[in-house]
Amino acid sequence: MDEYKEYMGVVGADVTITKDMDLEWQRAIILLNQLVTAVFASSGIKIVLNTRMGVRKTKDMFRYIPRGIMIASGFRGGERKCLKYDFEYLSKVLSFLPSKLLIYGRCQKPVLEHLDKLGVEYVLYQDFRDFCREVA
């Protein structure tokens, strides 16, 4: 914990969840992510909430999270179901009414365009694979 305290803050835990996992397993992993994040917070480390969730039924796991906080959200690298996925993602983000959104991974351009139109302030951290291709 001492090493984490040297930073301004950390993004909450992000153990992977996929929509094909059993619902109970998805909920257990969300609770694990929240527990690890709570341990950081109780140790005095500032947190940016990670919004990793599975199917829509798991959205209720975030019902007690305050609105208007900074959140972080990632994209799976190979996701290409653009239209449906874009609106599911936007719905999730808007449910938090974030003060700022940190996006990591490969984000589709239509998502960014919608966030701009909706006035959501965000910072995009480029996907590592894309970054390596540009450098090479």
Buried (B, 14 or more C-beta within 10 A) or exposed (E): EEEEEEEEBBBBBBEEBEEEBEEEEBBBBBEEBBEBBEEBBEEEBEBBBBBBBBBEEBBEBBEEEEEEBBBBBBBEEEBEEEEEBBEBBBEBBEBBEBEBBBBBBBBBEBBBEBBEEEEBEBEBEBBEEEEEEEEE
